[in-house]
Amino acid sequence: MTFRAASIGDNLADFLITDTLGNAQSANANVTGKTSGKYYCVHASNAAGQVPLYVKIVDNTTATPNSTVPNWVYYFPIGSSVSYIVGAGIAYSSGLSFWTTSTVASGSSQTDPSIDVTVRILAT
């Protein structure tokens, strides 16, 4: 098998955000400290989980899980570890906030995951 490696001129991102206790009780607010940028990857492992998980992301400096409707929702099935990768990135213009839940619906009461979940987001 033949492969080729190419040089990358710039960093892909400025931040690797890691939340080791992803939960639905409070959002991780404005995690980059910026009001605009892009995120390129959302990763979480639900390998030991008994229910599906959702990482909900808001384009805002604050969020309240039980009432805020997210701009983006990422699904993590039972028994899997998933990375959602967006090569061109997804732009945010007000801030980057997120929470982790086992509740499908948004804008209503959110339930904590049944396991400790680590969520990683790659962002500028």
C-alpha positions in Angstrom: 0.0 0.0 0.0 1.3 3.4 -0.9 0.5 6.6 1.0 1.5 10.2 0.8 1.9 12.7 3.6 1.3 16.4 3.0 2.4 19.4 5.1 -0.3 21.5 6.7 0.6 25.2 6.7 -1.5 26.3 9.6 -3.1 24.7 12.7 -6.5 23.2 12.0 -7.9 24.6 15.2 -7.0 26.7 18.3 -8.8 24.7 20.9 -9.4 21.1 21.9 -12.3 21.5 24.3 -12.7 18.5 26.6 -15.6 18.0 29.0 -14.9 14.9 31.1 -18.3 14.9 32.8 -20.8 15.8 30.1 -24.2 16.4 31.6 -27.5 18.1 31.1 -27.7 20.1 34.4 -25.7 23.0 33.1 -24.2 24.0 29.8 -20.5 24.6 29.1 -20.8 28.3 28.2 -18.7 30.1 25.6 -16.0 27.4 25.7 -13.6 29.2 23.4 -14.0 32.6 25.0 -14.6 34.0 21.5 -17.8 35.4 19.9 -17.1 33.8 16.5 -15.1 31.0 15.0 -15.7 27.5 13.6 -15.8 24.0 15.0 -14.5 21.0 13.1 -15.1 17.9 15.1 -17.4 16.7 17.9 -16.4 13.4 19.5 -17.9 11.3 22.3 -17.8 7.7 23.4 -21.0 6.0 24.4 -19.4 2.5 24.4 -20.6 1.7 27.9 -23.9 3.5 27.6 -27.3 1.9 27.9 -29.2 4.8 26.2 -28.3 7.0 23.2 -26.6 10.3 23.9 -26.9 13.7 22.3 -24.4 16.6 22.3 -26.4 19.8 21.8 -24.5 22.9 20.6 -25.7 26.5 20.7 -24.4 29.5 18.8 -24.5 31.8 21.9 -22.3 32.7 24.9 -24.8 31.1 27.3 -27.3 28.3 27.2 -29.8 26.7 29.6 -30.3 23.0 28.8 -34.0 22.9 29.9 -35.1 25.8 27.8 -32.5 26.6 25.1 -33.1 25.1 21.7 -29.8 24.1 20.2 -28.5 25.0 16.7 -26.9 21.6 16.2 -27.5 18.2 17.7 -25.1 15.2 17.4 -26.3 11.6 18.0 -24.1 9.0 19.8 -25.7 5.5 19.6 -25.4 2.9 22.3 -22.2 0.9 22.3 -20.2 3.2 20.0 -17.6 5.9 19.9 -18.3 8.5 17.2 -16.5 11.5 15.7 -18.4 13.9 13.6 -15.8 15.7 11.3 -16.6 18.7 9.2 -13.6 19.6 7.0 -14.6 23.1 6.2 -15.9 23.7 9.8 -19.2 25.0 11.0 -19.2 28.7 11.8 -20.6 30.2 14.9 -21.1 33.9 15.3 -22.1 34.6 18.9 -20.3 32.0 21.0 -19.9 28.2 21.4 -21.9 26.6 24.2 -22.9 22.9 24.6 -24.3 20.2 26.9 -24.7 16.4 26.9 -28.0 14.6 27.4 -29.9 11.4 26.9 -33.1 13.4 26.0 -34.0 13.6 22.3 -36.3 16.6 22.6 -35.0 20.2 22.9 -36.4 23.1 24.8 -37.7 20.9 27.6 -36.4 19.0 30.6 -33.1 17.3 29.9 -31.8 14.1 31.4 -28.2 13.4 32.3 -26.4 10.5 30.5 -26.4 7.2 32.4 -22.6 7.1 32.4 -19.7 9.6 32.6 -19.2 10.9 29.1 -16.1 12.7 27.8 -16.9 15.1 24.9 -14.3 16.7 22.8 -14.8 19.5 20.3 -12.1 20.9 18.0 -12.7 24.6 17.4 -11.2 28.0 16.6 
